[in-house]
Amino acid sequence: MNKKINIIIISLIFSSVLWVSISLSNEYYTSIKVKLKIIDLPYGYSTGSILPNNIIIKMKGKGWKLAAESLSAEPDFYVSAKYDSGKINLNLYNSLSENRWLANDLEVVNINPDTLSFRVEKIASKKLKITPNLNITFKNGYGLAQPVYIYPESTVVYGPWSVIRNLSSAQTEFVSYLNADSKIKDKIYLTPAEGISYDINFAVLFLNVQKIVDMNFDGLPVRINNIPSDRNVIILPNKISIGIKGGIEFLGKLDPDQFKVSVNYRNIVLDTLGSVAPDIQMPPNLSMTYIKPERLRYIIKKY
């Protein structure tokens, strides 16, 4: 009984192999997507046009050959610029000889697109500020204690002048940080673009995430600046209170002497309301939540 089963199985396998072999001997059509690569550019030149990343090639051939082509690694389709510059128009059917991976026994039926028009331009350079492309959300009660910092702050971009002249910054690839509650240091790369290269293609991103807290300072004295020698000004009141918000590490090191409150005499002279708003200088990376009072009355005395 087992012998008969083995014979049946072997017969089925042989029949399947024979059927596949006969089927693959027939001719079929298939389409593959391949990457487009421009080669043979003059030294110091690049393409200054937006080109398709991929092209579609429809082929006809024996089934076994098409199957082998489909299973192989995705190839590149090379198009030669023939070391020419300026505007170039090419028929891609004329580039088949540069692509030896297309077997002789495969017939190319269609190429889409079948023609290319692009410019080959001398490579220029431009220094651009690096701009991080990021999304960040914070855990409740946390936030940025200081502005986003990226190092280096700029890079030199190389490419056709017709392309780089319109660039205002070099943008990084998109990164996202969710529910951040601590400092972040991350290496991020600049967004790649066809025909464009960078002197430095990455930057280090620093996000100073801290717990954001409030702090009050009372009794800060008000100073009057630029008073003429024959004048005396009395400010009412002569001390104010302020509320600030910032990272807990920054606020823990603050001293009242780091806040300078003043009123310029010229602003008093130009005032029409009978009171002026004080000018407050404070350490960086802080935000003001309130000033009490917001405006100050004054009395001018002449000697």
C-alpha positions in Angstrom: 0.0 0.0 0.0 2.8 2.4 0.9 4.6 1.6 -2.3 1.6 2.6 -4.3 1.3 5.9 -2.4 4.9 6.7 -3.1 4.5 6.0 -6.8 1.5 8.3 -6.9 3.3 11.1 -5.2 6.3 10.8 -7.5 4.0 10.8 -10.5 2.3 14.0 -9.3 5.6 15.7 -8.7 6.9 14.7 -12.1 3.7 15.9 -13.7 3.8 19.2 -11.9 7.5 19.8 -12.9 6.7 18.8 -16.5 3.7 21.2 -16.6 5.7 24.1 -15.1 8.5 23.4 -17.5 6.2 23.4 -20.5 4.3 26.5 -19.3 7.5 28.5 -18.7 8.7 27.7 -22.2 5.8 29.8 -23.6 6.1 33.5 -24.2 4.6 36.0 -21.7 4.5 39.7 -20.9 5.5 41.4 -17.7 6.1 44.9 -16.4 8.9 45.9 -14.0 9.6 49.1 -12.2 13.3 50.2 -12.2 15.2 53.1 -10.8 16.4 55.8 -13.2 20.1 56.7 -13.0 21.8 59.4 -15.1 25.4 58.5 -15.8 28.4 59.9 -17.8 27.9 63.5 -16.6 30.8 65.9 -17.2 33.1 66.4 -14.1 31.7 69.1 -11.9 28.2 69.0 -13.5 24.8 67.7 -12.3 21.3 67.5 -13.6 19.3 70.6 -12.9 15.8 69.2 -13.7 13.3 67.1 -11.8 13.4 63.6 -13.2 11.1 60.6 -12.5 12.6 58.3 -9.8 11.4 55.2 -11.6 10.4 54.1 -15.1 8.1 51.1 -16.1 9.5 48.6 -18.6 7.1 46.1 -20.3 8.9 43.1 -21.6 8.1 39.9 -23.6 10.0 36.6 -23.4 10.0 33.0 -22.3 8.3 32.5 -19.0 11.3 31.1 -17.2 13.4 34.1 -18.2 10.8 36.6 -17.1 10.4 34.8 -13.8 14.2 35.0 -13.3 14.1 38.7 -14.1 11.2 39.3 -11.8 12.9 37.5 -8.9 16.2 39.2 -9.2 17.2 42.4 -7.2 15.5 45.6 -8.5 18.0 46.9 -11.1 18.9 50.5 -12.1 18.1 51.7 -15.6 21.2 53.7 -16.7 20.8 56.7 -19.1 24.0 58.2 -20.4 24.4 62.0 -20.7 27.4 61.3 -23.0 29.4 63.9 -21.1 27.3 66.7 -22.6 25.9 69.8 -20.9 22.9 72.1 -21.5 19.5 70.8 -22.5 19.5 67.1 -23.3 16.6 65.2 -25.0 16.9 61.4 -24.9 14.8 58.5 -26.2 15.1 55.8 -23.6 15.0 53.0 -26.3 18.4 54.2 -27.3 19.7 53.5 -23.8 19.0 49.8 -23.8 22.7 49.1 -24.7 23.8 50.7 -21.4 21.6 48.2 -19.5 23.2 44.8 -20.0 21.0 43.2 -17.4 18.3 43.2 -20.0 18.9 39.8 -21.6 19.2 39.5 -25.3 16.3 37.0 -25.4 13.9 39.5 -23.7 12.1 41.9 -26.0 11.4 45.4 -24.6 7.8 46.2 -25.7 7.3 49.5 -24.0 9.1 52.1 -21.7 7.1 54.6 -19.7 8.1 57.4 -20.0 10.0 56.7 -23.2 11.7 60.1 -23.5 13.5 62.4 -21.1 14.3 66.1 -21.3 16.6 67.6 -18.7 19.4 70.1 -18.2 23.0 69.3 -17.2 24.5 72.3 -15.3 27.7 73.2 -13.6 27.6 72.5 -9.9 27.3 75.6 -7.7 27.4 76.0 -3.9 25.4 77.9 -1.3 25.6 78.1 2.5 22.2 77.5 4.1 20.8 77.4 7.6 19.8 73.9 8.8 16.1 73.8 9.7 14.8 70.8 11.8 11.6 69.3 10.5 10.1 68.0 13.8 7.0 67.4 15.7 7.1 67.3 19.5 4.5 66.9 22.2 5.2 67.1 25.9 4.1 65.2 29.0 1.7 67.3 31.1 3.7 70.1 32.9 6.7 69.8 30.7 8.0 71.9 27.8 11.0 73.5 26.1 13.1 75.4 28.6 15.0 77.1 25.7 14.7 77.3 22.0 15.5 74.3 19.8 19.2 74.1 19.1 20.9 72.3 16.2 24.6 71.8 15.5 26.0 72.7 13.1 23.6 75.5 12.4 24.4 75.6 8.7 25.8 73.5 5.8 27.1 74.1 2.3 24.7 72.8 -0.4 26.1 71.7 -3.8 24.0 71.4 -6.9 22.8 73.1 -10.1 22.3 76.8 -9.5 18.8 76.7 -11.0 17.9 74.4 -8.1 19.8 75.7 -5.1 19.2 79.4 -5.8 15.6 78.9 -4.7 16.5 77.1 -1.5 16.2 79.2 1.7 17.2 76.5 4.1 18.5 72.9 4.3 15.7 70.9 6.0 16.2 67.7 7.9 14.2 64.5 7.6 11.0 64.5 9.7 11.4 63.3 13.3 8.7 63.1 16.0 9.0 63.0 19.8 5.8 62.2 21.8 5.2 62.9 25.5 8.7 64.2 26.0 9.7 64.8 29.7 13.5 64.9 29.5 16.3 66.3 27.5 16.7 65.0 24.0 19.9 64.7 21.9 19.5 63.1 18.5 21.4 62.8 15.2 19.2 63.6 12.3 20.0 63.6 8.6 19.3 66.2 6.0 16.6 65.4 3.4 18.2 63.9 0.3 17.4 65.3 -3.1 18.3 64.3 -6.6 21.3 66.2 -7.9 21.9 67.8 -4.5 24.7 67.1 -2.0 25.8 68.6 1.3 29.1 69.4 2.8 27.6 68.0 6.1 24.5 65.8 5.6 23.5 65.5 9.3 23.2 67.6 12.4 22.8 67.0 16.1 19.5 68.1 17.6 19.3 69.4 21.2 15.9 69.7 22.9 16.1 71.0 26.5 12.9 69.6 27.9 12.3 70.4 31.5 9.4 70.7 34.0 7.9 74.1 33.5 7.2 76.0 36.8 6.1 79.5 37.9 8.0 81.9 40.2 7.3 85.3 41.6 9.6 88.2 42.4 8.4 91.0 44.6 9.9 94.4 45.4 12.0 94.9 42.3 13.2 98.5 42.2 12.5 100.8 39.2 15.3 102.9 37.8 14.8 106.1 35.7 17.3 106.3 32.8 18.5 109.4 31.0 17.1 112.1 33.4 18.4 115.6 32.5 20.5 117.3 35.2 17.9 119.9 35.9 15.0 117.4 36.4 14.0 115.0 39.1 11.4 112.2 38.5 9.4 110.4 41.2 7.9 107.0 40.1 4.8 105.7 41.9 5.2 103.0 43.0 9.0 102.7 42.8 9.0 98.9 43.1 7.0 96.3 41.2 6.3 92.5 41.3 6.5 90.1 38.4 5.6 86.5 37.7 7.8 84.4 35.4 7.6 80.9 33.9 10.5 78.6 32.7 12.4 75.4 33.1 12.9 74.3 36.7 16.6 74.1 36.3 16.8 77.7 35.2 14.5 79.1 37.8 16.3 77.3 40.6 19.4 79.4 39.8 17.7 82.8 39.5 18.5 85.8 41.7 16.4 89.1 41.9 19.5 91.1 40.8 19.3 89.4 37.4 16.1 91.4 36.7 16.5 95.1 35.7 13.4 97.3 35.7 13.6 100.7 34.2 11.7 103.6 32.7 13.3 105.9 30.1 12.8 109.6 30.7 12.0 110.2 27.0 9.0 107.8 27.3 7.7 109.9 30.2 8.1 113.1 28.2 6.2 111.6 25.3 3.5 110.1 27.5 -0.1 111.3 27.1 -1.8 109.0 29.6 -0.2 110.0 32.9 1.5 106.7 33.3 4.2 104.6 31.6 4.9 100.8 31.2 8.2 99.7 32.7 10.9 98.0 30.6 12.0 94.7 32.1 15.3 93.0 31.2 15.5 89.4 32.4 17.6 86.3 31.7 16.9 84.4 28.5 14.5 81.4 28.1 11.9 82.8 30.5 8.4 84.1 29.8 6.5 86.8 31.8 3.2 85.8 33.3 2.3 89.1 35.0 3.5 92.6 36.0 2.1 94.4 39.0 1.4 97.2 38.4 1.5 97.2 34.6 1.8 101.0 34.4 3.6 103.5 36.7 2.6 107.0 37.6 5.2 109.7 37.7 5.9 113.3 39.0 8.5 115.5 37.3 10.2 118.2 39.3 12.4 120.9 37.8 15.3 122.5 39.7 
